[in-house]
Amino acid sequence: MSGTIDHWWMQRVTSLVLIPLSLWFLWAGASLAGADHATALAFMQHPVNVLAAVLLTATGLYHAQAGILTIVEDYVPGNAFPKFLMLITRLGCGLGVLAVLGLAVKLLFGA
């Protein structure tokens, strides 16, 4: 039960963090509407924009993970299958964050 409460609270915290990050995303999308590839790339290579994109993605994935884990804990019966679903959820979200970090490094350093 304490895991569910922790997930519930983390969803509220991440919701608050996602508000300004989502506003940044909407502003960035509107700013880049109609821009060519070079302009969009230059925009995304700016450290502030890379950081905002990484934070938006990582926070969004964590928020989604907390929600999925709460649903699994509350509604999936049994012992082994819920643990498997939780593992898959954590792995998928973790891989998503690693992928975004890799893209951020490539944007910033051209690696």
Secondary structure, 3 states (H helix, E strand, C coil): CHHHHHHHHHHHHHHHHHHHHHHHHHHHHHHHCCCCHHHHHHHHCCHHHHHHHHHHHHHHHHHHHHHHHHHHHHHCCCCHHHHHHHHHHHHHHHHHHHHHHHHHHHHHHCC
